[in-house]
Amino acid sequence: MFTMIPYRTPVMTRPVNPFDDDFFRPFFGRPEHQSFRVDVQDKGDSYLLEAEMPGLSKDDIHVDLEDNLLTIFVDKDETHEEKDEKGYVIRERRSGRMSRAFNVEGIDKAGIQAAYQDGILKLTLPKEQPEVKETKRSIVIS
């Protein structure tokens, strides 16, 4: 965890075309690169990772751990439909995907805990305790 850094994909992965309407979008954000804010605090024996995820339910959020990569993933599909007596129908659909990944080398993976309340996902990431090597011992003479 001492090297905990976000895993990022390059923003500009295609050739630049100054006549393209999308020329300035990589600088101001693209819908497919949407993400959520994350704060990481060092609490001494653990790290506290807080991710802002307002408007989501606990069931929309997935936290996966594979090897030394912790991934927080959100996949949200929402449909809202209204009808009135005059025949008007309003049907709105929204969907979105967001993810962040972190290198969790040096973390006790079995001790990771997660909680979600008031739009904040809190992950407690306990640091691995280094093995204490015996530096001095007495040898019995026979």
PyMOL commands that set and color helices and strands:
alter all, ss='L'
color gray80, all
select helices_A, chain A and resi 25-28+31-33+58-60+109-111
alter helices_A, ss='H'
color red, helices_A
select strands_A, chain A and resi 6-7+38-42+46-52+61-66+69-83+89-103+113-117+120-126
alter strands_A, ss='S'
color yellow, strands_A
deselect
rebuild
show_as cartoon
